[in-house]
């Protein structure tokens, strides 16, 4: 029997587990999918916007994999120096695949970035998605803002802008935690500025996400035609890739809308503005100073020395993610990834027996959810090629029992089902559908509750 631990229960981890148990080359592979949280699904649970029910339904597919008879979910187990070290994991399993994602947001590197009221979009998403690490974030105060600036023109920026512009009646049917729903319902934000340093033909959002901004009741989208005129591809997008061409067409339609609209909230989509400073007033963020940019002819932009200030009491940066080191594993700080060869972890340039990576920590924060499938398959193939060597090393007969003996308190699949039942019950008491539990104590208490 080949025992494998997969660290991380998001799509890359689940697809890796699936690739290992569905192959026929190595019989009787058993996989434990470990996670620091007591809940599975990673960013599908804690990163997909609550109003994106179709994408969130991917949980059903991941669930089917995790219910496979040769796969076990083992939550509430931290891997690293504060938990189980990589070296100790190799005492329990023949192989360990790290699918730990890219947990840190990229910074702007400008003055004022750390002022109260200025933070990462990642923190905001974690808060309204009920990530237990975000339970104490003070966004109720931040949402007293009249105006918000979201820096970035990717899908995360679009999600954040959309949630800020949603009315509470639209979020009530979702699984947003009750405290976040109350804060969003009381939000005074009426203007959301989504700002990118390059043009619409280079923006990273998908067209479906972009169109949703213009389809929300109670909100309208505004685009400054002067921004669009700077993009050489805007006048004739025929030569652009299909997604970029469709994005330009959506933005073109918004720019053509001139009729007044009585609806309350406005989303202003801006281009060719690069942040240079978060402005301060009374010790808090009060706006962002941008430098006007223009195309440099090589696909990038250059500054013009002209500046524009946008008032905002809430500033959210959504400029990408970056992997973080996991103590005990090698790390390439320049790329934000673990060095590897076809998924095999490299230590000093040599494959480390039994250690593998998949997902963003392997290739960087690129691609969509489906990109994780071929990435996971490549890593699983490498692991299976090494199986004969891996099986020579003795490992624990019962890794979960060993974890408990070491002082850990794993939450297995029945515990997760108890959390699901508790969240459904919470929703019923609030007159809503399922409502997420947003704190560690509540999640662990629910996991320990006896089955009804």
Secondary structure, DSSP 8 states (H G I E B T S, - for coil): -EEEEEE--SHHHHHHHHHHHH-SSSS-EEEEEE-SSSS-STHHHHTS-TT-HHHHTHHHHHHHHHTSTTEEEEES--BSTTSB-HHHHHHH-SEEEE-----EE-----BTTTSBTEEEHHHHHHHHTT-GGGTT--HHHHTT-SEEEEE--SHHHHHHHHHHH--HHHHTTS---HHHHHHHHT----EEEEE-SS-GGG----HHHHHHHTT-TTEEEEE-HHHHTT-TTTS-GGGS-HHHHHHHHHHHHHHH--S----SEEEEEE-SEEEEEEEEETTEEEEEEEEEEEE-SSSSEEEEEEEEEEE-SEEEE-S-EE----TTS--BTTTTB--EETTEEEETTEEEEEEEE-THHHH-S-S-TTHHHHHHHHHHHHHHHTHHHHTTS---S-HHHHHHHTT---EEHHHHHHHHHHHHHHHHHTTSS-----SHHHHHHHHHS---
